[in-house]
Amino acid sequence: MRDLPPGVIDTHVHSSPDVVPRLLDDHALAAAARDAGYRGLVIKSHVEGTASRAKLAKDRVWPEGDVFGGLVLNRHSAGGLNPVAVSTALALGARVIWLPTLSSVVQRRQATGPVRHTLPNNAEVTAEVEIGHEQLDEAGALGVIFAEIARSGATLATGHLDPAMLLPVVRFAVRCGVARVLVTHPEAPFLDIPTSDQLALAELPGVWFERCYLSSLTGVPMAAIADQIRVVGASRTVLATDLGQARNVSPIEGMAAFVQGLSGEGIPDDDLELMTVHNPAAALGLDPL
């Protein structure tokens, strides 16, 4: 397996505790990243905030690492577009705030296969969070949330936002002062953001496209991901894994396989380092190495 450059940051990793099986717990994940020469990672959960968990993993396992958590604005776990939940998460040190995932409209439309999730009692998530044009108001809940993110210096991630709303919502976030936006796995089969929309988003300041190795395990050819990188630009791309599922390889192995696969598709080494080391740091507001 190909060696990774030093200083990698994985901006999208799942670990336990969780309501579904995970390969590693927070501390084992932090230790694995530390031992692999990473700079940091972002712990994500669809069902709870992870800022406190990340702090414990950093303090107890990897004090020199940049271990971050955040909050996903799902209805069942955060109350949906809930400014109070966002303020609390940011006060706890959340670095990333994701728009809804499990309770998004697009999730419910595609609630089969690899994107299907259930709650602990096996009841499906039925409360949808739909974001429409009428909510793009600075005085509304979404405007308040974006203002809080801007004030804190955190990063907005788009989650499983309806592709039809992606461009207007990100434009609105930038207008509200959000400095950094991660477009979550735009290549994922259940989102499949058109390249034309990605190019329009790439014209906005502080927008990166978080392309995930998990997509290649759920039907997206590595060649297609490489093509999107070439068209939209390595300078606007972050490579992440979205791994941690008990059935898949570890996030560390997955990142190495992702880099190796993209190298095999002709992506240059300098671009691979840019997308795994430097761009993730910039997308999280960290000082460059």
C-alpha positions in Angstrom: 0.0 0.0 0.0 1.2 3.5 -0.8 2.8 5.6 2.0 0.9 8.7 2.9 2.6 12.1 3.2 3.1 13.3 6.8 0.5 15.7 8.1 -2.7 14.1 6.7 -6.0 15.3 8.0 -9.2 13.2 7.5 -12.2 15.5 7.8 -14.8 12.8 7.8 -14.5 9.8 10.1 -17.0 7.8 12.1 -16.2 6.0 15.3 -17.9 4.6 18.4 -19.8 5.1 20.6 -22.6 5.0 18.1 -26.0 3.4 17.5 -24.6 1.3 14.7 -21.4 -0.8 14.8 -18.1 1.0 14.2 -14.7 -0.4 13.6 -12.8 1.8 16.1 -13.7 3.8 19.2 -12.6 7.5 19.4 -9.4 6.7 21.3 -8.4 3.8 19.1 -9.0 6.0 16.0 -6.9 8.8 17.4 -4.1 6.4 18.3 -4.2 4.9 14.8 -4.0 8.3 13.1 -1.2 9.4 15.4 0.8 6.3 14.7 0.3 6.8 10.9 1.8 10.3 11.0 -1.4 12.2 10.6 -1.9 15.8 11.7 -5.5 15.4 12.7 -9.0 14.2 12.0 -12.7 15.2 12.4 -15.0 12.8 14.2 -18.5 12.8 12.8 -21.7 11.3 14.2 -25.2 11.4 12.7 -26.8 11.0 16.2 -24.9 13.2 18.6 -22.4 16.1 18.9 -18.8 14.9 19.0 -16.9 18.0 20.2 -16.6 16.6 23.8 -15.6 13.2 22.5 -12.9 14.7 20.3 -11.5 16.7 23.2 -11.2 13.6 25.3 -9.5 11.7 22.6 -7.0 14.5 22.1 -6.3 15.0 25.8 -6.0 11.4 26.6 -4.5 9.9 23.5 -3.0 12.5 21.1 -2.3 15.8 22.8 -0.3 17.1 19.9 -2.9 16.1 17.3 -5.7 18.3 15.8 -8.7 16.1 16.9 -12.0 17.9 16.2 -15.7 17.1 16.5 -18.9 18.9 15.5 -22.6 18.6 15.2 -25.0 17.3 12.5 -28.3 19.2 12.4 -30.5 16.2 12.2 -34.0 16.6 13.7 -33.9 13.5 15.9 -30.6 14.5 17.6 -30.2 18.3 17.4 -33.7 19.5 16.7 -33.0 20.2 13.1 -32.0 23.8 12.2 -31.6 24.7 15.9 -29.5 27.8 16.7 -29.3 26.9 20.4 -27.8 23.5 19.7 -25.3 25.1 17.3 -24.3 27.7 19.9 -23.8 25.0 22.5 -21.8 22.8 20.2 -19.5 25.7 19.2 -19.0 26.6 22.9 -17.9 23.1 23.4 -15.3 23.5 20.7 -17.1 22.1 17.6 -15.1 22.8 14.5 -17.6 21.6 11.9 -21.4 22.1 11.7 -23.1 19.8 9.2 -26.4 20.5 7.6 -28.9 17.6 8.0 -27.9 14.1 6.9 -30.3 11.3 8.2 -33.3 13.6 8.5 -32.7 15.4 5.2 -35.2 15.2 2.4 -32.7 13.6 0.0 -31.9 11.0 2.6 -35.6 10.0 2.8 -35.9 9.9 -1.0 -32.9 7.5 -1.1 -33.5 5.5 2.0 -32.2 2.2 0.7 -28.9 0.6 0.3 -25.7 2.1 1.8 -27.4 5.4 2.9 -30.1 3.6 5.0 -29.9 4.3 8.7 -32.1 3.5 11.7 -32.4 4.6 15.3 -31.7 2.3 18.2 -35.3 1.1 18.3 -35.1 0.2 14.6 -37.6 3.0 13.8 -36.7 4.8 10.6 -36.0 8.5 10.7 -39.2 10.0 9.4 -38.9 13.7 10.5 -37.5 15.5 7.5 -35.6 18.7 7.5 -36.2 20.5 4.2 -34.3 23.7 3.4 -36.1 25.9 0.9 -35.5 29.3 -0.7 -37.9 30.9 1.8 -35.4 30.0 4.6 -32.5 32.0 3.1 -33.3 34.9 5.4 -30.6 36.4 7.7 -33.2 36.8 10.4 -34.4 33.2 10.2 -32.9 30.1 11.9 -30.5 29.2 9.1 -29.3 32.8 9.0 -28.7 32.8 12.7 -26.8 29.5 12.5 -24.6 30.7 9.7 -23.9 33.9 11.6 -22.9 31.8 14.7 -20.6 29.7 12.5 -19.0 32.8 11.0 -18.5 34.4 14.4 -16.8 31.3 15.8 -14.6 30.6 12.8 -16.0 27.1 12.4 -16.5 25.3 9.1 -19.9 24.6 7.5 -20.4 21.2 5.9 -23.3 20.7 3.5 -24.3 17.2 4.8 -27.0 15.5 2.6 -28.5 18.8 1.4 -30.8 18.5 -1.5 -28.6 19.1 -4.6 -31.1 21.6 -6.0 -30.6 23.8 -2.9 -26.8 23.4 -2.7 -25.8 26.5 -4.7 -28.3 28.9 -3.2 -27.6 27.7 0.4 -23.8 28.0 0.1 -24.1 31.4 -1.5 -26.3 32.4 1.4 -23.8 31.0 3.9 -21.0 33.0 2.3 -23.2 36.1 2.4 -23.7 35.6 6.1 -20.0 35.6 6.6 -19.1 31.9 6.7 -15.5 31.7 5.7 -15.1 28.0 5.0 -17.5 25.5 3.5 -17.0 21.8 2.9 -19.3 20.4 0.2 -19.9 16.9 1.6 -19.1 14.0 -0.8 -20.5 15.6 -4.0 -19.7 12.5 -5.9 -21.8 10.2 -3.7 -24.4 8.2 -5.7 -27.3 9.5 -3.7 -26.2 13.2 -4.2 -24.3 13.2 -7.6 -23.8 16.9 -7.7 -23.6 18.0 -11.3 -20.1 19.2 -12.4 -21.6 22.5 -13.6 -22.9 23.2 -10.1 -19.5 22.3 -8.6 -17.8 24.7 -11.0 -20.3 27.4 -9.9 -19.6 26.7 -6.3 -15.9 26.7 -6.9 -16.2 30.4 -7.9 -17.2 31.2 -4.3 -14.5 32.0 -1.7 -13.6 29.4 0.9 -15.4 26.4 -0.7 -13.8 23.0 -0.9 -15.2 19.7 -2.2 -14.8 16.8 0.3 -14.4 13.7 -1.9 -14.7 10.5 0.1 -13.2 7.1 -0.4 -16.5 5.5 0.7 -18.1 6.6 -2.5 -15.7 4.4 -4.4 -16.9 1.5 -2.3 -20.6 2.2 -3.1 -20.4 2.4 -6.9 -18.4 5.5 -8.0 -15.5 4.5 -10.2 -12.1 5.9 -9.1 -11.7 7.3 -12.6 -14.9 9.4 -12.2 -13.6 10.9 -8.9 -10.3 11.7 -10.6 -12.1 13.3 -13.5 -14.0 15.6 -11.1 -10.8 16.6 -9.4 -9.3 17.5 -12.7 -12.3 19.5 -13.9 -13.1 21.3 -10.6 -9.5 21.6 -9.5 -7.2 20.0 -6.9 -6.9 23.4 -5.3 -10.5 23.1 -4.2 -10.5 19.4 -3.2 -10.2 17.7 0.2 -9.7 14.0 0.3 -11.5 12.2 3.2 -12.6 8.7 3.8 -16.1 8.7 5.5 -15.0 5.4 6.9 -15.4 3.8 10.3 -18.1 1.2 9.4 -17.5 -2.1 11.0 -17.7 -3.9 7.6 -15.1 -1.7 5.9 -11.3 -1.2 6.1 -10.0 1.2 8.7 -9.9 4.9 7.8 -6.1 4.8 7.7 -6.1 1.9 5.2 -8.9 3.6 3.3 -7.0 6.9 2.9 -3.9 5.0 1.7 -6.0 3.1 -0.8 -7.7 6.4 -2.0 -4.4 8.1 -2.6 -3.1 5.0 -4.4 -6.2 4.7 -6.5 -6.1 8.4 -7.6 -2.4 8.1 -8.3 -3.2 5.2 -10.6 -5.7 7.5 -12.4 -2.9 10.0 -13.1 -3.4 12.5 -10.2 0.1 13.9 -9.5 1.8 13.4 -6.2 1.9 17.2 -5.5 -1.9 17.4 -5.9 -2.4 14.3 -3.7 -0.4 16.0 -0.9 -2.3 19.2 -1.4 -5.6 17.4 -1.1 -4.7 15.3 2.0 -2.5 17.7 3.9 -2.8 21.4 3.0 -6.4 21.8 1.8 -7.9 20.0 4.8 -5.9 22.3 7.1 -7.2 25.4 5.3 -10.7 24.1 5.2 -10.6 23.8 9.0 -9.0 27.1 9.5 -5.6 25.7 10.8 -2.2 27.2 10.3 -0.3 25.8 7.3 2.5 23.3 8.0 
